[in-house]
């Protein structure tokens, strides 16, 4: 009787350590999203930066995050994950203080670019810590719910940031808020209690697969295509709303609807992931997201604008945790850090190229409409490649 009861008892998903990692990650992304949609406006209004220059300056953050992420996975797998997480999170929080001294476009570009390094490392360490503190039976489900911390931050961060900006017109208050919020997240992470794990032996040969999960290269290309589109939309939506749609505060609602879609699909999709429907979730999500980009571009009015936000959110909320689970399932246990850094690196590559490419197209080749058509085209290419190759590759190479 007791044995039957133990069999039927599911391991706890929301254990105290998982909850702490979740909240701290929310703080990390809330501090980020509070400023994200405002920085193009800040550069335009403070330094009179053009569209292409805004793209170049803001892409620096993503490029440095991209550069450090493969090495972050190696470090996270080689040393104490908690110590790595706390050190990286501290540096991320501290960099917000640098925005108070940006008296020129060059100095702002330098600080913003350097800020991407601790952000990239912290996200790898945090997502790997979340996987570590989850029970193996609840891991796929937990990965889906972990992403809610990003999504809820996306739901309220841009809206609050835009509201404060339109109310008091003071960027320094926003910089101070991000600084304080990030340090609160650091304090929460410092209380995590995690089991010491055996790091990778130092005498092992260092090779490319220590930094990049090579079996996941095709999934990585898909993620790059999807994030290219997201990088264009998320970066230029505030300026597009003002200059083309003539909506003064609509981008806050756009991000809110996007995040509602993400949250809804993650809650629904987590059950499917627990049942092992990884490929199904990824396939359905990317098709929905692609349709969202098409609606946004092909229906340039208020209805298409808001409908696309919800559709892209619903799609990405199904797609991303399923793809992350694919990466985890392609990696041995001691390479979880590398698996997480690979998907995040792939995402950064796409976002960085999208920000630069979208800005250049908007400036020289047809404005924001052309940039958004480019976003849809690249997204569609990623979907086609997934169905023709990446999906079959995952089914051949998965370890569990």
Order of alpha helices (4+ residues) and beta strands (2+ residues): alpha-alpha-alpha-alpha-alpha-alpha-alpha-alpha-alpha-alpha-alpha-alpha-alpha-alpha
